[in-house]
C-alpha cells in the first residue's frame, strides 16, 4: 500500500517559482551580484526544490564584466518582463550612462514588479527622479547632496516606496535579499541561508549605514566611540583634541592610549585621516572645486600636502585619474 502524499509537500511542489531579474552594466559590483544570486541558489539548495529562478540581463546582452575580473553571460533587457522582482546593480560609477534605466524601470513598474536599485543605480534613479528621501550608498550621497540636496532620510540601508526600493547595496544586499525571501519561504529556511553565509544577524532595512549614520558602536569602548562620533560630526570645523577630551570626560593620556590600542593611531592622526577620506569621497564623486572640498573637510590651508602624504598623489592627479578611468 502506497504512502499517502504529504499535503504540505504537494503544496510546496506546486508553488510557482518566484522570479528575479538581475540587470547588469559593465563594471558591475561583484559583491552585489553574489549577494543576490548566491542567496537564491542557497535557498533552493536548503529547500530541496527550486523556489527561486533568476535571469541575468543587460542593455545589449552578451558577456558583461565586473571590476573584479569576473564575466557573466546576459540576455538583452526584456521590455515586457514577467519577473516578481528586479535588482539593478551598481557599478562604482554613478555617472555611467548605462545606469540611466528609467524606461526599463518603468516597464517593470507597469507590470507590477518590485524594483530594487542598489548603490550607484539607486543614486542615478534618485538624481533623475529627484526623490531626496531615498537611499544610496554613503559614498554616493556627497554627489547627490551637491546636485539635488539629498535629505537625511537617505542614511538607511534601504528605503521602500511602493514598488521601488533603493538600497546602499554592497554588503547590505544580503540583508535586502534575506528580507525579500522571508516573504515567500519559511523563516527557518531564511535563517539557515544566513547561517551558511555566516551572516549572524539580518539587519532591519531601516538600520543606519555604518559611516553615514550616527551613534554607531565602532570599537565597543564607550569613550572612544563617543570621541569618534564627535569627530564625524565635526568635519568642516574640526574640534581641538582638548575639547574632545573635555566633552568625553577622560584625560588626554587616557584618550591617546585608547586610540593607540584600538586604532593604532593618535587622536589627531585619526581625525585628520577621517577628514581626508571624506575629502577624497567628495573629490572623486562630485565636481566641487578642490579649494571648496578642502574647506568643507576642515583644511583652510595645507590640504594638498596632507592629501599627498595620505594617498600618495595630489588631489588634482587623483581627480584626473578618476575622470580618465
Secondary structure, 3 states (H helix, E strand, C coil): CCCCCCHHHHHHHHCCCEEEEEECCCCECHHHHHHHHHHHHHHHHHHCCCCEEEEEEECCCEEEEECCCCEEEEEECCCCCCCCEEEECCCCCCCCHHHCCHHHHHHHHHCCCEEEEEHHHHHHHHHHHCCCCCCCCHHHHHHHHHHHCCCHHHHECEEEECCEEEECCCCHHHHHHHHHHCCCCCHHHHHHHHHHCCCCCCCCCCCECCCCCCCCCCCCCHHHHHHHHHHHHCCCCCCCHHHHHHHHCCCHHHHHHHHHHHHCCCHHHHHHHHHHHHHHHHHHHCCCCHHHHHHHCCCCCCHHHHHHHHHCCCHHHHHHHHHHC
